């Protein structure tokens, strides 16, 4: 027996299984196929003796005898159930985040970056269902408000959060005064400035390469010659 399987004990469950088996025994093969879920196991071959008893009008009276011989045993694959439930929880979490992004008026571009499987059509449908209008262009934030947004974002970046959750917390931290479209644009501008600043510091810290030194000398030489040419032209004109 697989270690992943756990036995389920309960007279009520066993009776329910027997009743389902009675229904299957009464059905014709075509009806059994119609009743069976698409992803279920192949049809159970019911022996003639079982079919004769379960389809008899007296079947209800013999159920205790059938249960007494432990003929009905139920097992649960807890690992498969746990994996399926984990997938469902993940989907619920994704849907909840998506609904928040739409309600907080994230732009379509932002939604597609953070929810790659979500189409624009679905976003538009969600907006209609939730009664949310598409966001306008991102608003320009003043320096003090921009600094506050960066401070909150910096604090959130120290936590082990999904980046989408950071935006949710940022939006709440700003008390909903700004749309997610505006906050997204502000954070991207801040990231670009930090990147430019880091690139500039790196460039200043690096010694010039041999090629750069040669180019610099060539430029100095060109500038000196240009001054001489200007001086010569001025002398000739006088």
VENHUMO-V172077 format. One record per run of one state. SS is the DSSP state (2 for helix, 1 for strand, 0 for the rest). FROM is the first residue (numbers start at 0). TO is the last residue. If there is no record, write none. Layout:
BEGIN
SS_FROM_TO / SS_FROM_TO
END
This chain:
BEGIN
0_0_3 / 1_4_7 / 0_8_9 / 2_10_25 / 0_26_27 / 2_28_34 / 0_35_46 / 2_47_53 / 0_54_57 / 2_58_67 / 0_68_72 / 1_73_76 / 2_77_102 / 0_103_106 / 2_107_113 / 0_114_118 / 2_119_129 / 0_130_141 / 2_142_156 / 0_157_161 / 2_162_172 / 0_173_178 / 2_179_204 / 0_205_208 / 2_209_236 / 0_237_237
END
